[in-house]
């Protein structure tokens, strides 16, 4: 039975090390989301809960804009490879 030579078990530490940006802003936003998740929301009024939901939504939007990137679909990748093969 063959075993992979360079196989590495994924752990929580290795997955968190792959985060896009670890700037101070991102850390503070993630800390605020954790604080909101740990709150006891049963004692809050509905208007306060609504404000928290809005805050979480805006934080998530800011996090997605900070951690942007370039995404290429499989079809586009195949097309790029074909063009490179033809041109080179």
Backbone as CSV, one residue per row, in Angstrom:
resi,resn,N_x,N_y,N_z,CA_x,CA_y,CA_z,C_x,C_y,C_z
1,UNK,0.844,-1.171,0.000,0.000,0.000,0.000,0.895,1.242,0.000
2,UNK,0.686,2.140,-0.938,1.504,3.342,-1.055,0.975,4.426,-0.128
3,UNK,1.899,5.126,0.480,1.513,6.242,1.342,2.114,7.516,0.788
4,UNK,1.389,8.623,0.867,1.926,9.880,0.363,3.117,10.338,1.198
5,UNK,4.131,10.833,0.518,5.358,11.233,1.191,5.208,12.599,1.853
6,UNK,4.601,13.532,1.153,4.508,14.899,1.653,3.145,15.208,2.257
7,UNK,2.424,14.204,2.660,1.101,14.436,3.234,1.242,15.085,4.599
8,UNK,0.359,16.029,4.864,0.397,16.736,6.136,-1.028,16.839,6.648
9,UNK,-1.236,16.464,7.879,-2.573,16.533,8.461,-2.951,17.987,8.685
10,UNK,-4.174,18.329,8.308,-4.652,19.685,8.511,-5.118,19.847,9.945
11,UNK,-4.689,20.896,10.547,-5.125,21.194,11.902,-5.769,22.574,11.911
12,UNK,-6.346,22.930,13.029,-6.981,24.245,13.143,-5.945,25.354,13.020
13,UNK,-4.741,25.119,13.506,-3.696,26.134,13.425,-3.269,26.369,11.981
14,UNK,-3.158,25.315,11.199,-2.734,25.499,9.818,-3.818,26.162,8.989
15,UNK,-5.081,25.918,9.330,-6.165,26.553,8.593,-6.274,28.030,8.932
16,UNK,-6.032,28.407,10.157,-6.108,29.814,10.514,-4.907,30.583,10.003
17,UNK,-3.812,29.912,9.707,-2.633,30.592,9.200,-2.801,31.004,7.747
18,UNK,-3.837,30.540,7.077,-4.041,30.815,5.671,-4.964,32.013,5.458
19,UNK,-5.316,32.721,6.501,-6.226,33.857,6.381,-5.625,34.905,5.453
20,UNK,-6.473,35.624,4.696,-5.981,36.544,3.686,-5.176,37.716,4.239
21,UNK,-5.706,38.428,5.190,-5.021,39.594,5.726,-5.148,39.584,7.236
22,UNK,-4.043,39.689,7.917,-4.070,39.752,9.371,-3.685,41.156,9.824
23,UNK,-4.381,42.134,9.307,-4.113,43.500,9.708,-4.831,43.797,11.011
24,UNK,-4.534,44.930,11.583,-5.163,45.321,12.851,-6.664,45.511,12.670
25,UNK,-7.060,46.045,11.516,-8.490,46.262,11.262,-9.238,44.939,11.207
26,UNK,-8.679,43.965,10.517,-9.326,42.658,10.392,-9.432,41.993,11.755
27,UNK,-8.372,42.085,12.537,-8.396,41.480,13.865,-9.445,42.128,14.751
28,UNK,-9.565,43.446,14.667,-10.556,44.124,15.499,-11.973,43.782,15.053
29,UNK,-12.187,43.644,13.752,-13.516,43.273,13.254,-13.878,41.854,13.680
30,UNK,-12.926,40.942,13.584,-13.186,39.566,14.015,-13.429,39.486,15.517
31,UNK,-12.722,40.304,16.269,-12.927,40.348,17.715,-14.328,40.847,18.040
32,UNK,-14.789,41.849,17.311,-16.141,42.386,17.543,-17.198,41.339,17.212
33,UNK,-17.014,40.582,16.145,-17.972,39.520,15.805,-17.993,38.463,16.896
34,UNK,-16.832,38.117,17.425,-16.780,37.147,18.525,-17.500,37.676,19.760
35,UNK,-17.324,38.971,20.040,-18.005,39.569,21.186,-19.520,39.512,21.012
36,UNK,-19.984,39.800,19.810,-21.423,39.775,19.549,-21.957,38.358,19.673
37,UNK,-21.215,37.380,19.173,-21.668,35.988,19.257,-21.723,35.487,20.689
38,UNK,-20.848,35.992,21.550,-20.811,35.536,22.934,-21.816,36.257,23.831
39,UNK,-22.473,37.288,23.305,-23.431,38.048,24.111,-24.671,37.216,24.414
40,UNK,-25.298,37.520,25.550,-26.576,36.909,25.894,-27.666,37.779,25.276
41,UNK,-28.194,37.351,24.158,-29.145,38.159,23.406,-30.585,37.993,23.878
42,UNK,-30.821,37.079,24.801,-32.190,36.843,25.264,-32.724,38.016,26.084
43,UNK,-31.842,38.785,26.692,-32.293,39.911,27.507,-32.387,41.214,26.713
44,UNK,-32.022,41.190,25.446,-32.049,42.398,24.630,-33.425,42.624,24.016
45,UNK,-33.716,43.885,23.738,-34.955,44.228,23.044,-34.786,43.905,21.564
46,UNK,-35.904,43.851,20.868,-35.844,43.503,19.444,-35.098,44.562,18.641
47,UNK,-35.233,45.826,19.030,-34.514,46.880,18.308,-33.002,46.745,18.504
48,UNK,-32.585,46.348,19.700,-31.157,46.149,19.953,-30.629,44.952,19.176
49,UNK,-31.432,43.898,19.087,-31.026,42.727,18.300,-30.891,43.098,16.831
50,UNK,-31.817,43.922,16.357,-31.782,44.356,14.963,-30.508,45.152,14.690
51,UNK,-30.139,46.028,15.623,-28.909,46.805,15.461,-27.681,45.899,15.428
52,UNK,-27.677,44.875,16.263,-26.552,43.930,16.261,-26.469,43.178,14.939
53,UNK,-27.626,42.771,14.400,-27.622,42.071,13.105,-27.085,42.975,12.005
54,UNK,-27.499,44.245,12.025,-26.998,45.189,11.029,-25.489,45.371,11.168
55,UNK,-25.027,45.457,12.411,-23.591,45.616,12.645,-22.815,44.407,12.138
56,UNK,-23.325,43.213,12.382,-22.651,41.998,11.913,-22.615,41.975,10.391
57,UNK,-23.717,42.370,9.754,-23.744,42.395,8.285,-22.710,43.366,7.724
58,UNK,-22.623,44.558,8.314,-21.649,45.528,7.809,-20.218,45.057,8.056
59,UNK,-19.986,44.415,9.191,-18.642,43.886,9.472,-18.284,42.809,8.460
60,UNK,-19.224,41.919,8.156,-18.945,40.856,7.183,-18.687,41.428,5.798
61,UNK,-19.416,42.488,5.423,-19.170,43.121,4.128,-17.774,43.727,4.084
62,UNK,-17.371,44.386,5.175,-16.034,44.980,5.220,-14.957,43.909,5.170
63,UNK,-15.186,42.794,5.852,-14.203,41.708,5.828,-14.080,41.106,4.434
64,UNK,-15.201,40.971,3.741,-15.125,40.399,2.393,-14.442,41.361,1.428
65,UNK,-14.612,42.666,1.630,-13.946,43.617,0.744,-12.450,43.693,1.033
66,UNK,-12.059,43.513,2.284,-10.637,43.542,2.640,-9.930,42.293,2.133
67,UNK,-10.592,41.153,2.241,-9.963,39.892,1.869,-10.202,39.512,0.425
68,UNK,-10.387,40.483,-0.450,-10.681,40.205,-1.846,-9.621,39.360,-2.519
69,UNK,-9.856,39.026,-3.733,-8.909,38.212,-4.462,-9.390,38.016,-5.881
70,UNK,-8.634,37.263,-6.636,-8.985,36.979,-8.016,-9.466,35.545,-8.090
71,UNK,-10.672,35.369,-8.574,-11.243,34.039,-8.723,-11.413,33.744,-10.205
72,UNK,-10.894,32.600,-10.634,-10.986,32.193,-12.031,-11.796,30.908,-12.091
73,UNK,-12.799,30.914,-12.934,-13.605,29.703,-13.077,-12.809,28.644,-13.835
74,UNK,-13.287,27.426,-13.775,-12.598,26.318,-14.439,-12.591,26.530,-15.947
75,UNK,-13.700,26.990,-16.485,-13.779,27.239,-17.924,-12.797,28.308,-18.369
76,UNK,-12.692,29.367,-17.600,-11.752,30.434,-17.933,-10.316,29.940,-17.832
77,UNK,-10.045,29.104,-16.856,-8.702,28.549,-16.698,-8.332,27.667,-17.888
78,UNK,-9.257,26.845,-18.336,-9.011,25.993,-19.510,-8.783,26.852,-20.745
79,UNK,-9.581,27.897,-20.906,-9.431,28.795,-22.048,-8.067,29.484,-22.019
80,UNK,-7.637,29.923,-20.877,-6.323,30.565,-20.751,-5.213,29.581,-21.091
81,UNK,-5.323,28.354,-20.609,-4.305,27.345,-20.924,-4.253,27.045,-22.419
82,UNK,-5.404,26.935,-23.062,-5.440,26.673,-24.510,-4.794,27.829,-25.265
83,UNK,-5.117,29.059,-24.876,-4.517,30.217,-25.538,-3.004,30.255,-25.338
84,UNK,-2.547,29.915,-24.154,-1.103,29.882,-23.916,-0.422,28.815,-24.756
85,UNK,-1.052,27.664,-24.891,-0.476,26.589,-25.705,-0.413,27.005,-27.167
86,UNK,-1.459,27.646,-27.652,-1.494,28.072,-29.058,-0.449,29.161,-29.312
87,UNK,-0.356,30.116,-28.410,0.554,31.243,-28.623,2.015,30.885,-28.389
88,UNK,2.273,29.914,-27.554,3.667,29.573,-27.263,4.025,28.339,-27.985
